[in-house]
């Protein structure tokens, strides 16, 4: 289900107010695949361009489009795959 997009400034203000440490824009090249990995931080993100698939743990791949959000706990195993036009998301990180 697609949702309306905030501006980057709105997203940043909301996430910093919610206690996140930083907000980054993450562009990914077309067809990029990132094998299963973890991060030492919690992440809350919104896709703003393109298409991606996120697989968390042993779950099924979830297709994400602009306006879709995802959340990962620190050290949660996941993998990523980006569509033929690449994708960009904004991500808030909290250590």
N, C-alpha and C positions, 0 to 999 in steps of 0.2 A: 504494500500500500504506500503510495507516495504522499508526502507531506509537504507543506510549504516550507521554503528555506528562509532561515533568518539571514541577516547579513553576518559577515565574519565578526564585525565589531559587536553585534548583539550576542552572537554565540560566545565570544571571548568574555564579555561582561557577565553573562549568565553562568558560565563555567567557573570563572574566578570567584564569583559570589558564592558558588556552591562548594568552594573549598579546593578546587583544582589548582595546581601549581603553575601550569603553563598551557598555552594553546598554540598549536602548530598547524600549518597547511601542508598536507602530504600529497604531492602529485606522484602518480605511478605511470610508467610507460606502458603502451599497449602490449598485451600478452604476458606481462610479468607474472611469474609464479614464485611464491615464497613458501618454502617447505615449513613443516610444523616447527614452531619456536615459541618462546615465552618472552615477556618483558618484566623487568623488576618494578613496574608501575601499573596502576589502574588506568584504564583508558576509556573515555566516553567520546564517541565520534559521530559525525553526520556526513554522509556522502553528498557531495555538491556537484559532481560532474562524472559522467561515464557510468560504468557498471563494474561491479566486483562480486566475487563469491567469497564468503568467509566460512570456514569450517572450524568449529570450536570443539576440542576434545575429539571424541569418537562420533560426534553428531554428523548430520547431513549438511552438505554445503548450502548456505543460505545466500540467495541472490539479493544484492543490495543495489538500489537505484537512487538517483538524486532525491534527497529528502528523507531517506531511510537512515535510521540511527542504529548504532551497535555499541555494546559495552563489554569490556573485558576486565576481569579481576587481575591483579598482579599475579604473575607466574602461571597464568592460565594458558595451556597449550592451544595453539590455533595455527591455521595456515590460510593463505590468501591467494586469490587468482584474480587478475584484472582483465577486463574485456578488450576487444579489438581496437577500441579507441582510448584505452587507458582509463584511469579514474583519478579523481581527487577527492580527498576528504579532509575535514577539519577535525583535529583530535585534541581533547583536553587530557592532560596527564596529571596524576596525583601519586606521589611517592609515599 
